[in-house]
Structure formats: C-alpha cells, structure tokens
Amino acid sequence: MFLFDKNDQVCKNWLMAKTFLSTTEVAELLGVTSQTVRNWIKDGLIKAYRLNPTGSILVK
C-alpha cells in the first residue's frame, strides 16, 4: 500500500516516470479495490494491456 502525501514531489516524479502501473498500484492510488480497476478495464474506462494470457495486467 502506498502511504504518502499526494503532494509530495518525489512521489509525483515517480508516478510521472512510470509508463505503466499494475492494477494493484492503480487501485491503491485511487482508493478502490483491484477488482474495481479490473471492472473499469473490462468496461473500457481504463486502457490496459495483458502481458500474457494468464499474466499481469498493466494500466497505461
């Protein structure tokens, strides 16, 4: 879980440097569950890519 002040410049730089986030990272940042993020992906609200048929999903 990310425990940081969202105004912290170091964290902003880290987020901007990452091209992709995992569904877990997105969920933690938005304060929702990973399942909610997966539902948003399924509904087309978030663009994501699967690494392989049974592997991790990366959110862009």
PDBQT receptor file of N, H, CA, C and O in Angstrom, charges set to zero:
ATOM      1  N   MET A   1       0.842  -1.182   0.000  1.00  0.00    +0.000 N 
ATOM      2  CA  MET A   1       0.000   0.000   0.000  1.00  0.00    +0.000 C 
ATOM      3  C   MET A   1       0.881   1.237   0.000  1.00  0.00    +0.000 C 
ATOM      4  O   MET A   1       1.896   1.290   0.695  1.00  0.00    +0.000 OA
ATOM      5  N   PHE A   2       0.487   2.230  -0.783  1.00  0.00    +0.000 N 
ATOM      6  H   PHE A   2      -0.337   2.187  -1.348  1.00  0.00    +0.000 HD
ATOM      7  CA  PHE A   2       1.224   3.489  -0.805  1.00  0.00    +0.000 C 
ATOM      8  C   PHE A   2       0.713   4.385   0.307  1.00  0.00    +0.000 C 
ATOM      9  O   PHE A   2      -0.473   4.709   0.360  1.00  0.00    +0.000 OA
ATOM     10  N   LEU A   3       1.604   4.780   1.187  1.00  0.00    +0.000 N 
ATOM     11  H   LEU A   3       2.567   4.517   1.144  1.00  0.00    +0.000 HD
ATOM     12  CA  LEU A   3       1.246   5.718   2.239  1.00  0.00    +0.000 C 
ATOM     13  C   LEU A   3       2.091   6.952   2.045  1.00  0.00    +0.000 C 
ATOM     14  O   LEU A   3       3.220   7.013   2.532  1.00  0.00    +0.000 OA
ATOM     15  N   PHE A   4       1.564   7.938   1.341  1.00  0.00    +0.000 N 
ATOM     16  H   PHE A   4       0.647   7.889   0.946  1.00  0.00    +0.000 HD
ATOM     17  CA  PHE A   4       2.322   9.155   1.088  1.00  0.00    +0.000 C 
ATOM     18  C   PHE A   4       1.371  10.322   0.885  1.00  0.00    +0.000 C 
ATOM     19  O   PHE A   4       0.189  10.148   0.589  1.00  0.00    +0.000 OA
ATOM     20  N   ASP A   5       1.913  11.493   1.052  1.00  0.00    +0.000 N 
ATOM     21  H   ASP A   5       2.874  11.634   1.292  1.00  0.00    +0.000 HD
ATOM     22  CA  ASP A   5       1.176  12.717   0.769  1.00  0.00    +0.000 C 
ATOM     23  C   ASP A   5       1.152  12.884  -0.741  1.00  0.00    +0.000 C 
ATOM     24  O   ASP A   5       2.213  12.945  -1.363  1.00  0.00    +0.000 OA
ATOM     25  N   LYS A   6      -0.009  12.959  -1.341  1.00  0.00    +0.000 N 
ATOM     26  H   LYS A   6      -0.871  12.909  -0.836  1.00  0.00    +0.000 HD
ATOM     27  CA  LYS A   6      -0.106  13.031  -2.800  1.00  0.00    +0.000 C 
ATOM     28  C   LYS A   6       0.526  14.294  -3.363  1.00  0.00    +0.000 C 
ATOM     29  O   LYS A   6       0.719  14.394  -4.575  1.00  0.00    +0.000 OA
ATOM     30  N   ASN A   7       0.850  15.255  -2.517  1.00  0.00    +0.000 N 
ATOM     31  H   ASN A   7       0.692  15.175  -1.532  1.00  0.00    +0.000 HD
ATOM     32  CA  ASN A   7       1.512  16.473  -2.976  1.00  0.00    +0.000 C 
ATOM     33  C   ASN A   7       3.029  16.349  -2.927  1.00  0.00    +0.000 C 
ATOM     34  O   ASN A   7       3.738  17.273  -3.325  1.00  0.00    +0.000 OA
ATOM     35  N   ASP A   8       3.525  15.238  -2.453  1.00  0.00    +0.000 N 
ATOM     36  H   ASP A   8       2.949  14.487  -2.130  1.00  0.00    +0.000 HD
ATOM     37  CA  ASP A   8       4.962  15.023  -2.321  1.00  0.00    +0.000 C 
ATOM     38  C   ASP A   8       5.602  14.958  -3.711  1.00  0.00    +0.000 C 
ATOM     39  O   ASP A   8       5.226  14.119  -4.529  1.00  0.00    +0.000 OA
ATOM     40  N   GLN A   9       6.561  15.837  -3.975  1.00  0.00    +0.000 N 
ATOM     41  H   GLN A   9       6.866  16.519  -3.310  1.00  0.00    +0.000 HD
ATOM     42  CA  GLN A   9       7.187  15.932  -5.299  1.00  0.00    +0.000 C 
ATOM     43  C   GLN A   9       7.883  14.633  -5.697  1.00  0.00    +0.000 C 
ATOM     44  O   GLN A   9       7.864  14.259  -6.870  1.00  0.00    +0.000 OA
ATOM     45  N   VAL A  10       8.492  13.947  -4.744  1.00  0.00    +0.000 N 
ATOM     46  H   VAL A  10       8.507  14.251  -3.791  1.00  0.00    +0.000 HD
ATOM     47  CA  VAL A  10       9.177  12.686  -5.063  1.00  0.00    +0.000 C 
ATOM     48  C   VAL A  10       8.174  11.683  -5.610  1.00  0.00    +0.000 C 
ATOM     49  O   VAL A  10       8.457  10.999  -6.593  1.00  0.00    +0.000 OA
ATOM     50  N   CYS A  11       7.025  11.589  -4.996  1.00  0.00    +0.000 N 
ATOM     51  H   CYS A  11       6.795  12.145  -4.198  1.00  0.00    +0.000 HD
ATOM     52  CA  CYS A  11       6.006  10.653  -5.457  1.00  0.00    +0.000 C 
ATOM     53  C   CYS A  11       5.458  11.061  -6.817  1.00  0.00    +0.000 C 
ATOM     54  O   CYS A  11       5.213  10.205  -7.668  1.00  0.00    +0.000 OA
ATOM     55  N   LYS A  12       5.264  12.348  -7.029  1.00  0.00    +0.000 N 
ATOM     56  H   LYS A  12       5.463  13.043  -6.338  1.00  0.00    +0.000 HD
ATOM     57  CA  LYS A  12       4.806  12.817  -8.342  1.00  0.00    +0.000 C 
ATOM     58  C   LYS A  12       5.817  12.450  -9.418  1.00  0.00    +0.000 C 
ATOM     59  O   LYS A  12       5.441  11.998 -10.500  1.00  0.00    +0.000 OA
ATOM     60  N   ASN A  13       7.098  12.642  -9.125  1.00  0.00    +0.000 N 
ATOM     61  H   ASN A  13       7.404  13.009  -8.247  1.00  0.00    +0.000 HD
ATOM     62  CA  ASN A  13       8.138  12.295 -10.098  1.00  0.00    +0.000 C 
ATOM     63  C   ASN A  13       8.126  10.803 -10.388  1.00  0.00    +0.000 C 
ATOM     64  O   ASN A  13       8.283  10.392 -11.537  1.00  0.00    +0.000 OA
ATOM     65  N   TRP A  14       7.941   9.994  -9.361  1.00  0.00    +0.000 N 
ATOM     66  H   TRP A  14       7.813  10.328  -8.427  1.00  0.00    +0.000 HD
ATOM     67  CA  TRP A  14       7.913   8.542  -9.533  1.00  0.00    +0.000 C 
ATOM     68  C   TRP A  14       6.747   8.163 -10.436  1.00  0.00    +0.000 C 
ATOM     69  O   TRP A  14       6.911   7.367 -11.361  1.00  0.00    +0.000 OA
ATOM     70  N   LEU A  15       5.575   8.727 -10.176  1.00  0.00    +0.000 N 
ATOM     71  H   LEU A  15       5.442   9.373  -9.426  1.00  0.00    +0.000 HD
ATOM     72  CA  LEU A  15       4.408   8.403 -10.989  1.00  0.00    +0.000 C 
ATOM     73  C   LEU A  15       4.595   8.836 -12.434  1.00  0.00    +0.000 C 
ATOM     74  O   LEU A  15       4.229   8.103 -13.352  1.00  0.00    +0.000 OA
ATOM     75  N   MET A  16       5.158  10.010 -12.644  1.00  0.00    +0.000 N 
ATOM     76  H   MET A  16       5.456  10.606 -11.898  1.00  0.00    +0.000 HD
ATOM     77  CA  MET A  16       5.357  10.511 -13.999  1.00  0.00    +0.000 C 
ATOM     78  C   MET A  16       6.392   9.683 -14.750  1.00  0.00    +0.000 C 
ATOM     79  O   MET A  16       6.323   9.580 -15.975  1.00  0.00    +0.000 OA
ATOM     80  N   ALA A  17       7.343   9.094 -14.045  1.00  0.00    +0.000 N 
ATOM     81  H   ALA A  17       7.399   9.178 -13.050  1.00  0.00    +0.000 HD
ATOM     82  CA  ALA A  17       8.395   8.307 -14.679  1.00  0.00    +0.000 C 
ATOM     83  C   ALA A  17       7.893   6.931 -15.103  1.00  0.00    +0.000 C 
ATOM     84  O   ALA A  17       8.465   6.315 -16.002  1.00  0.00    +0.000 OA
ATOM     85  N   LYS A  18       6.842   6.448 -14.470  1.00  0.00    +0.000 N 
ATOM     86  H   LYS A  18       6.378   6.948 -13.739  1.00  0.00    +0.000 HD
ATOM     87  CA  LYS A  18       6.316   5.128 -14.796  1.00  0.00    +0.000 C 
ATOM     88  C   LYS A  18       5.386   5.231 -15.998  1.00  0.00    +0.000 C 
ATOM     89  O   LYS A  18       4.468   6.051 -16.014  1.00  0.00    +0.000 OA
ATOM     90  N   THR A  19       5.626   4.406 -16.987  1.00  0.00    +0.000 N 
ATOM     91  H   THR A  19       6.371   3.740 -16.973  1.00  0.00    +0.000 HD
ATOM     92  CA  THR A  19       4.759   4.366 -18.152  1.00  0.00    +0.000 C 
ATOM     93  C   THR A  19       3.520   3.534 -17.859  1.00  0.00    +0.000 C 
ATOM     94  O   THR A  19       2.419   3.875 -18.291  1.00  0.00    +0.000 OA
ATOM     95  N   PHE A  20       3.702   2.449 -17.127  1.00  0.00    +0.000 N 
ATOM     96  H   PHE A  20       4.597   2.173 -16.776  1.00  0.00    +0.000 HD
ATOM     97  CA  PHE A  20       2.608   1.550 -16.795  1.00  0.00    +0.000 C 
ATOM     98  C   PHE A  20       2.556   1.333 -15.292  1.00  0.00    +0.000 C 
ATOM     99  O   PHE A  20       3.579   1.389 -14.610  1.00  0.00    +0.000 OA
ATOM    100  N   LEU A  21       1.357   1.083 -14.784  1.00  0.00    +0.000 N 
ATOM    101  H   LEU A  21       0.526   1.037 -15.338  1.00  0.00    +0.000 HD
ATOM    102  CA  LEU A  21       1.149   0.730 -13.389  1.00  0.00    +0.000 C 
ATOM    103  C   LEU A  21       0.399  -0.592 -13.355  1.00  0.00    +0.000 C 
ATOM    104  O   LEU A  21      -0.349  -0.908 -14.280  1.00  0.00    +0.000 OA
ATOM    105  N   SER A  22       0.594  -1.356 -12.305  1.00  0.00    +0.000 N 
ATOM    106  H   SER A  22       1.202  -1.100 -11.553  1.00  0.00    +0.000 HD
ATOM    107  CA  SER A  22      -0.180  -2.585 -12.142  1.00  0.00    +0.000 C 
ATOM    108  C   SER A  22      -1.588  -2.221 -11.682  1.00  0.00    +0.000 C 
ATOM    109  O   SER A  22      -1.829  -1.105 -11.221  1.00  0.00    +0.000 OA
ATOM    110  N   THR A  23      -2.507  -3.160 -11.808  1.00  0.00    +0.000 N 
ATOM    111  H   THR A  23      -2.312  -4.066 -12.183  1.00  0.00    +0.000 HD
ATOM    112  CA  THR A  23      -3.867  -2.898 -11.341  1.00  0.00    +0.000 C 
ATOM    113  C   THR A  23      -3.874  -2.629  -9.841  1.00  0.00    +0.000 C 
ATOM    114  O   THR A  23      -4.669  -1.820  -9.363  1.00  0.00    +0.000 OA
ATOM    115  N   THR A  24      -3.007  -3.289  -9.103  1.00  0.00    +0.000 N 
ATOM    116  H   THR A  24      -2.361  -3.946  -9.491  1.00  0.00    +0.000 HD
ATOM    117  CA  THR A  24      -2.911  -3.063  -7.658  1.00  0.00    +0.000 C 
ATOM    118  C   THR A  24      -2.432  -1.651  -7.360  1.00  0.00    +0.000 C 
ATOM    119  O   THR A  24      -2.969  -0.988  -6.473  1.00  0.00    +0.000 OA
ATOM    120  N   GLU A  25      -1.424  -1.187  -8.097  1.00  0.00    +0.000 N 
ATOM    121  H   GLU A  25      -0.988  -1.726  -8.817  1.00  0.00    +0.000 HD
ATOM    122  CA  GLU A  25      -0.921   0.179  -7.893  1.00  0.00    +0.000 C 
ATOM    123  C   GLU A  25      -2.002   1.213  -8.200  1.00  0.00    +0.000 C 
ATOM    124  O   GLU A  25      -2.161   2.185  -7.462  1.00  0.00    +0.000 OA
ATOM    125  N   VAL A  26      -2.741   1.005  -9.284  1.00  0.00    +0.000 N 
ATOM    126  H   VAL A  26      -2.612   0.215  -9.884  1.00  0.00    +0.000 HD
ATOM    127  CA  VAL A  26      -3.819   1.930  -9.644  1.00  0.00    +0.000 C 
ATOM    128  C   VAL A  26      -4.885   1.936  -8.548  1.00  0.00    +0.000 C 
ATOM    129  O   VAL A  26      -5.364   2.995  -8.143  1.00  0.00    +0.000 OA
ATOM    130  N   ALA A  27      -5.248   0.755  -8.077  1.00  0.00    +0.000 N 
ATOM    131  H   ALA A  27      -4.859  -0.106  -8.406  1.00  0.00    +0.000 HD
ATOM    132  CA  ALA A  27      -6.263   0.651  -7.025  1.00  0.00    +0.000 C 
ATOM    133  C   ALA A  27      -5.832   1.385  -5.763  1.00  0.00    +0.000 C 
ATOM    134  O   ALA A  27      -6.628   2.106  -5.159  1.00  0.00    +0.000 OA
ATOM    135  N   GLU A  28      -4.579   1.205  -5.363  1.00  0.00    +0.000 N 
ATOM    136  H   GLU A  28      -3.934   0.620  -5.853  1.00  0.00    +0.000 HD
ATOM    137  CA  GLU A  28      -4.083   1.860  -4.155  1.00  0.00    +0.000 C 
ATOM    138  C   GLU A  28      -4.063   3.376  -4.320  1.00  0.00    +0.000 C 
ATOM    139  O   GLU A  28      -4.404   4.107  -3.390  1.00  0.00    +0.000 OA
ATOM    140  N   LEU A  29      -3.668   3.846  -5.487  1.00  0.00    +0.000 N 
ATOM    141  H   LEU A  29      -3.390   3.252  -6.242  1.00  0.00    +0.000 HD
ATOM    142  CA  LEU A  29      -3.620   5.288  -5.729  1.00  0.00    +0.000 C 
ATOM    143  C   LEU A  29      -5.008   5.920  -5.735  1.00  0.00    +0.000 C 
ATOM    144  O   LEU A  29      -5.179   7.058  -5.299  1.00  0.00    +0.000 OA
ATOM    145  N   LEU A  30      -5.998   5.176  -6.231  1.00  0.00    +0.000 N 
ATOM    146  H   LEU A  30      -5.859   4.251  -6.585  1.00  0.00    +0.000 HD
ATOM    147  CA  LEU A  30      -7.352   5.716  -6.340  1.00  0.00    +0.000 C 
ATOM    148  C   LEU A  30      -8.241   5.372  -5.152  1.00  0.00    +0.000 C 
ATOM    149  O   LEU A  30      -9.370   5.853  -5.055  1.00  0.00    +0.000 OA
ATOM    150  N   GLY A  31      -7.731   4.540  -4.250  1.00  0.00    +0.000 N 
ATOM    151  H   GLY A  31      -6.814   4.150  -4.328  1.00  0.00    +0.000 HD
ATOM    152  CA  GLY A  31      -8.507   4.174  -3.067  1.00  0.00    +0.000 C 
ATOM    153  C   GLY A  31      -9.676   3.249  -3.365  1.00  0.00    +0.000 C 
ATOM    154  O   GLY A  31     -10.721   3.325  -2.720  1.00  0.00    +0.000 OA
ATOM    155  N   VAL A  32      -9.489   2.373  -4.351  1.00  0.00    +0.000 N 
ATOM    156  H   VAL A  32      -8.640   2.312  -4.875  1.00  0.00    +0.000 HD
ATOM    157  CA  VAL A  32     -10.512   1.390  -4.708  1.00  0.00    +0.000 C 
ATOM    158  C   VAL A  32      -9.867   0.007  -4.679  1.00  0.00    +0.000 C 
ATOM    159  O   VAL A  32      -8.662  -0.118  -4.460  1.00  0.00    +0.000 OA
ATOM    160  N   THR A  33     -10.668  -1.020  -4.901  1.00  0.00    +0.000 N 
ATOM    161  H   THR A  33     -11.647  -0.919  -5.079  1.00  0.00    +0.000 HD
ATOM    162  CA  THR A  33     -10.120  -2.375  -4.921  1.00  0.00    +0.000 C 
ATOM    163  C   THR A  33      -9.552  -2.696  -6.303  1.00  0.00    +0.000 C 
ATOM    164  O   THR A  33      -9.874  -2.041  -7.294  1.00  0.00    +0.000 OA
ATOM    165  N   SER A  34      -8.706  -3.712  -6.342  1.00  0.00    +0.000 N 
ATOM    166  H   SER A  34      -8.444  -4.244  -5.537  1.00  0.00    +0.000 HD
ATOM    167  CA  SER A  34      -8.160  -4.179  -7.623  1.00  0.00    +0.000 C 
ATOM    168  C   SER A  34      -9.281  -4.671  -8.536  1.00  0.00    +0.000 C 
ATOM    169  O   SER A  34      -9.218  -4.504  -9.754  1.00  0.00    +0.000 OA
ATOM    170  N   GLN A  35     -10.307  -5.278  -7.937  1.00  0.00    +0.000 N 
ATOM    171  H   GLN A  35     -10.358  -5.413  -6.947  1.00  0.00    +0.000 HD
ATOM    172  CA  GLN A  35     -11.441  -5.756  -8.736  1.00  0.00    +0.000 C 
ATOM    173  C   GLN A  35     -12.152  -4.594  -9.420  1.00  0.00    +0.000 C 
ATOM    174  O   GLN A  35     -12.582  -4.720 -10.567  1.00  0.00    +0.000 OA
ATOM    175  N   THR A  36     -12.281  -3.469  -8.731  1.00  0.00    +0.000 N 
ATOM    176  H   THR A  36     -11.932  -3.366  -7.799  1.00  0.00    +0.000 HD
ATOM    177  CA  THR A  36     -12.896  -2.284  -9.336  1.00  0.00    +0.000 C 
ATOM    178  C   THR A  36     -12.091  -1.829 -10.543  1.00  0.00    +0.000 C 
ATOM    179  O   THR A  36     -12.659  -1.495 -11.582  1.00  0.00    +0.000 OA
ATOM    180  N   VAL A  37     -10.768  -1.816 -10.409  1.00  0.00    +0.000 N 
ATOM    181  H   VAL A  37     -10.306  -2.088  -9.564  1.00  0.00    +0.000 HD
ATOM    182  CA  VAL A  37      -9.907  -1.420 -11.527  1.00  0.00    +0.000 C 
ATOM    183  C   VAL A  37     -10.092  -2.395 -12.692  1.00  0.00    +0.000 C 
ATOM    184  O   VAL A  37     -10.191  -1.971 -13.844  1.00  0.00    +0.000 OA
ATOM    185  N   ARG A  38     -10.139  -3.696 -12.398  1.00  0.00    +0.000 N 
ATOM    186  H   ARG A  38     -10.059  -4.040 -11.463  1.00  0.00    +0.000 HD
ATOM    187  CA  ARG A  38     -10.344  -4.684 -13.465  1.00  0.00    +0.000 C 
ATOM    188  C   ARG A  38     -11.709  -4.494 -14.135  1.00  0.00    +0.000 C 
ATOM    189  O   ARG A  38     -11.833  -4.665 -15.347  1.00  0.00    +0.000 OA
ATOM    190  N   ASN A  39     -12.728  -4.142 -13.350  1.00  0.00    +0.000 N 
ATOM    191  H   ASN A  39     -12.627  -4.003 -12.365  1.00  0.00    +0.000 HD
ATOM    192  CA  ASN A  39     -14.051  -3.867 -13.928  1.00  0.00    +0.000 C 
ATOM    193  C   ASN A  39     -13.995  -2.657 -14.849  1.00  0.00    +0.000 C 
ATOM    194  O   ASN A  39     -14.586  -2.671 -15.928  1.00  0.00    +0.000 OA
ATOM    195  N   TRP A  40     -13.292  -1.613 -14.432  1.00  0.00    +0.000 N 
ATOM    196  H   TRP A  40     -12.812  -1.601 -13.555  1.00  0.00    +0.000 HD
ATOM    197  CA  TRP A  40     -13.152  -0.416 -15.266  1.00  0.00    +0.000 C 
ATOM    198  C   TRP A  40     -12.446  -0.754 -16.577  1.00  0.00    +0.000 C 
ATOM    199  O   TRP A  40     -12.808  -0.243 -17.636  1.00  0.00    +0.000 OA
ATOM    200  N   ILE A  41     -11.434  -1.622 -16.495  1.00  0.00    +0.000 N 
ATOM    201  H   ILE A  41     -11.140  -2.038 -15.635  1.00  0.00    +0.000 HD
ATOM    202  CA  ILE A  41     -10.718  -2.054 -17.706  1.00  0.00    +0.000 C 
ATOM    203  C   ILE A  41     -11.686  -2.797 -18.627  1.00  0.00    +0.000 C 
ATOM    204  O   ILE A  41     -11.748  -2.525 -19.826  1.00  0.00    +0.000 OA
ATOM    205  N   LYS A  42     -12.439  -3.737 -18.052  1.00  0.00    +0.000 N 
ATOM    206  H   LYS A  42     -12.389  -3.958 -17.078  1.00  0.00    +0.000 HD
ATOM    207  CA  LYS A  42     -13.401  -4.520 -18.831  1.00  0.00    +0.000 C 
ATOM    208  C   LYS A  42     -14.448  -3.620 -19.488  1.00  0.00    +0.000 C 
ATOM    209  O   LYS A  42     -14.872  -3.880 -20.614  1.00  0.00    +0.000 OA
ATOM    210  N   ASP A  43     -14.866  -2.564 -18.787  1.00  0.00    +0.000 N 
ATOM    211  H   ASP A  43     -14.522  -2.353 -17.872  1.00  0.00    +0.000 HD
ATOM    212  CA  ASP A  43     -15.874  -1.634 -19.301  1.00  0.00    +0.000 C 
ATOM    213  C   ASP A  43     -15.291  -0.584 -20.245  1.00  0.00    +0.000 C 
ATOM    214  O   ASP A  43     -16.024   0.243 -20.787  1.00  0.00    +0.000 OA
ATOM    215  N   GLY A  44     -13.966  -0.618 -20.441  1.00  0.00    +0.000 N 
ATOM    216  H   GLY A  44     -13.371  -1.290 -20.001  1.00  0.00    +0.000 HD
ATOM    217  CA  GLY A  44     -13.323   0.313 -21.358  1.00  0.00    +0.000 C 
ATOM    218  C   GLY A  44     -13.039   1.686 -20.773  1.00  0.00    +0.000 C 
ATOM    219  O   GLY A  44     -12.718   2.617 -21.512  1.00  0.00    +0.000 OA
ATOM    220  N   LEU A  45     -13.153   1.828 -19.455  1.00  0.00    +0.000 N 
ATOM    221  H   LEU A  45     -13.414   1.071 -18.855  1.00  0.00    +0.000 HD
ATOM    222  CA  LEU A  45     -12.904   3.117 -18.813  1.00  0.00    +0.000 C 
ATOM    223  C   LEU A  45     -11.421   3.395 -18.615  1.00  0.00    +0.000 C 
ATOM    224  O   LEU A  45     -11.008   4.550 -18.505  1.00  0.00    +0.000 OA
ATOM    225  N   ILE A  46     -10.623   2.335 -18.570  1.00  0.00    +0.000 N 
ATOM    226  H   ILE A  46     -10.958   1.397 -18.659  1.00  0.00    +0.000 HD
ATOM    227  CA  ILE A  46      -9.170   2.447 -18.403  1.00  0.00    +0.000 C 
ATOM    228  C   ILE A  46      -8.524   1.586 -19.477  1.00  0.00    +0.000 C 
ATOM    229  O   ILE A  46      -8.972   0.468 -19.730  1.00  0.00    +0.000 OA
ATOM    230  N   LYS A  47      -7.487   2.093 -20.102  1.00  0.00    +0.000 N 
ATOM    231  H   LYS A  47      -7.123   3.002 -19.897  1.00  0.00    +0.000 HD
ATOM    232  CA  LYS A  47      -6.751   1.325 -21.109  1.00  0.00    +0.000 C 
ATOM    233  C   LYS A  47      -5.692   0.484 -20.396  1.00  0.00    +0.000 C 
ATOM    234  O   LYS A  47      -4.951   0.985 -19.551  1.00  0.00    +0.000 OA
ATOM    235  N   ALA A  48      -5.634  -0.794 -20.747  1.00  0.00    +0.000 N 
ATOM    236  H   ALA A  48      -6.236  -1.201 -21.433  1.00  0.00    +0.000 HD
ATOM    237  CA  ALA A  48      -4.687  -1.698 -20.102  1.00  0.00    +0.000 C 
ATOM    238  C   ALA A  48      -4.224  -2.753 -21.095  1.00  0.00    +0.000 C 
ATOM    239  O   ALA A  48      -4.856  -2.986 -22.126  1.00  0.00    +0.000 OA
ATOM    240  N   TYR A  49      -3.112  -3.381 -20.760  1.00  0.00    +0.000 N 
ATOM    241  H   TYR A  49      -2.599  -3.192 -19.923  1.00  0.00    +0.000 HD
ATOM    242  CA  TYR A  49      -2.513  -4.413 -21.605  1.00  0.00    +0.000 C 
ATOM    243  C   TYR A  49      -2.182  -5.625 -20.751  1.00  0.00    +0.000 C 
ATOM    244  O   TYR A  49      -1.653  -5.494 -19.647  1.00  0.00    +0.000 OA
ATOM    245  N   ARG A  50      -2.498  -6.812 -21.272  1.00  0.00    +0.000 N 
ATOM    246  H   ARG A  50      -2.928  -6.919 -22.169  1.00  0.00    +0.000 HD
ATOM    247  CA  ARG A  50      -2.162  -8.050 -20.575  1.00  0.00    +0.000 C 
ATOM    248  C   ARG A  50      -0.810  -8.525 -21.093  1.00  0.00    +0.000 C 
ATOM    249  O   ARG A  50      -0.575  -8.565 -22.301  1.00  0.00    +0.000 OA
ATOM    250  N   LEU A  51       0.079  -8.886 -20.161  1.00  0.00    +0.000 N 
ATOM    251  H   LEU A  51      -0.112  -8.854 -19.180  1.00  0.00    +0.000 HD
ATOM    252  CA  LEU A  51       1.415  -9.334 -20.553  1.00  0.00    +0.000 C 
ATOM    253  C   LEU A  51       1.376 -10.673 -21.267  1.00  0.00    +0.000 C 
ATOM    254  O   LEU A  51       2.129 -10.891 -22.216  1.00  0.00    +0.000 OA
ATOM    255  N   ASN A  52       0.516 -11.561 -20.826  1.00  0.00    +0.000 N 
ATOM    256  H   ASN A  52      -0.095 -11.383 -20.055  1.00  0.00    +0.000 HD
ATOM    257  CA  ASN A  52       0.315 -12.847 -21.478  1.00  0.00    +0.000 C 
ATOM    258  C   ASN A  52      -1.088 -13.323 -21.107  1.00  0.00    +0.000 C 
ATOM    259  O   ASN A  52      -1.721 -12.719 -20.241  1.00  0.00    +0.000 OA
ATOM    260  N   PRO A  53      -1.590 -14.381 -21.729  1.00  0.00    +0.000 N 
ATOM    261  CA  PRO A  53      -2.984 -14.782 -21.490  1.00  0.00    +0.000 C 
ATOM    262  C   PRO A  53      -3.355 -15.006 -20.022  1.00  0.00    +0.000 C 
ATOM    263  O   PRO A  53      -4.507 -14.796 -19.643  1.00  0.00    +0.000 OA
ATOM    264  N   THR A  54      -2.416 -15.419 -19.207  1.00  0.00    +0.000 N 
ATOM    265  H   THR A  54      -1.479 -15.589 -19.515  1.00  0.00    +0.000 HD
ATOM    266  CA  THR A  54      -2.733 -15.658 -17.796  1.00  0.00    +0.000 C 
ATOM    267  C   THR A  54      -1.936 -14.757 -16.867  1.00  0.00    +0.000 C 
ATOM    268  O   THR A  54      -1.909 -14.979 -15.656  1.00  0.00    +0.000 OA
ATOM    269  N   GLY A  55      -1.289 -13.745 -17.424  1.00  0.00    +0.000 N 
ATOM    270  H   GLY A  55      -1.311 -13.564 -18.407  1.00  0.00    +0.000 HD
ATOM    271  CA  GLY A  55      -0.376 -12.923 -16.633  1.00  0.00    +0.000 C 
ATOM    272  C   GLY A  55      -0.941 -11.605 -16.158  1.00  0.00    +0.000 C 
ATOM    273  O   GLY A  55      -2.149 -11.366 -16.171  1.00  0.00    +0.000 OA
ATOM    274  N   SER A  56      -0.031 -10.770 -15.743  1.00  0.00    +0.000 N 
ATOM    275  H   SER A  56       0.950 -10.964 -15.733  1.00  0.00    +0.000 HD
ATOM    276  CA  SER A  56      -0.359  -9.475 -15.163  1.00  0.00    +0.000 C 
ATOM    277  C   SER A  56      -0.982  -8.539 -16.184  1.00  0.00    +0.000 C 
ATOM    278  O   SER A  56      -0.726  -8.633 -17.385  1.00  0.00    +0.000 OA
ATOM    279  N   ILE A  57      -1.808  -7.636 -15.675  1.00  0.00    +0.000 N 
ATOM    280  H   ILE A  57      -2.016  -7.560 -14.700  1.00  0.00    +0.000 HD
ATOM    281  CA  ILE A  57      -2.406  -6.588 -16.492  1.00  0.00    +0.000 C 
ATOM    282  C   ILE A  57      -1.708  -5.288 -16.131  1.00  0.00    +0.000 C 
ATOM    283  O   ILE A  57      -1.587  -4.953 -14.952  1.00  0.00    +0.000 OA
ATOM    284  N   LEU A  58      -1.252  -4.558 -17.130  1.00  0.00    +0.000 N 
ATOM    285  H   LEU A  58      -1.350  -4.830 -18.087  1.00  0.00    +0.000 HD
ATOM    286  CA  LEU A  58      -0.606  -3.269 -16.900  1.00  0.00    +0.000 C 
ATOM    287  C   LEU A  58      -1.498  -2.160 -17.426  1.00  0.00    +0.000 C 
ATOM    288  O   LEU A  58      -2.038  -2.250 -18.529  1.00  0.00    +0.000 OA
ATOM    289  N   VAL A  59      -1.647  -1.121 -16.633  1.00  0.00    +0.000 N 
ATOM    290  H   VAL A  59      -1.209  -1.048 -15.737  1.00  0.00    +0.000 HD
ATOM    291  CA  VAL A  59      -2.508   0.006 -16.980  1.00  0.00    +0.000 C 
ATOM    292  C   VAL A  59      -1.649   1.142 -17.481  1.00  0.00    +0.000 C 
ATOM    293  O   VAL A  59      -0.635   1.480 -16.871  1.00  0.00    +0.000 OA
ATOM    294  N   LYS A  60      -2.052   1.732 -18.590  1.00  0.00    +0.000 N 
ATOM    295  H   LYS A  60      -2.876   1.458 -19.085  1.00  0.00    +0.000 HD
ATOM    296  CA  LYS A  60      -1.306   2.855 -19.156  1.00  0.00    +0.000 C 
ATOM    297  C   LYS A  60      -1.969   4.149 -18.762  1.00  0.00    +0.000 C 
ATOM    298  O   LYS A  60      -1.498   5.223 -19.136  1.00  0.00    +0.000 OA
TER     299      LYS A  60
